[in-house]
Amino acid sequence: MIMKKNDVKKTKQCFFCVNKNKAIDYKDNEMLRRFTSSYMKIQPRRRSGLCAKHQRQIARAIKQSRIAGLLAFVPK
């Protein structure tokens, strides 16, 4: 795709900043799976579209969930 000089690429908005009522919890597996790849790796900010604050919180929650045994370290 050829971009013209005045074209602006839209960036993703942070899921948690848009949905103010959502909380990051290490026990919410469905929400955490959204931010991991098929190989169970934590997605980078440019891929997930999260802001820096929420990316750090998601990474911490995923790691807590893995230690607690709620989320796998590797795919089955």
Long-range contacts (C-beta under 8 A, 24 or more apart in sequence): 11-49, 12-48, 12-49, 13-49, 14-49, 14-50, 14-51, 14-54, 15-48, 15-49, 15-50, 15-54, 16-50, 16-51, 16-54, 16-57, 17-51, 17-54, 24-54, 24-57, 24-58, 24-61, 25-61, 26-61, 26-62, 26-64, 26-65, 26-68, 26-70, 27-65, 27-70, 29-65, 29-70, 29-71, 32-58, 32-61, 32-62, 32-65, 32-71, 33-71, 35-62, 36-62, 36-71, 38-75, 39-74, 39-75, 40-71, 40-72, 40-73, 40-74, 40-75
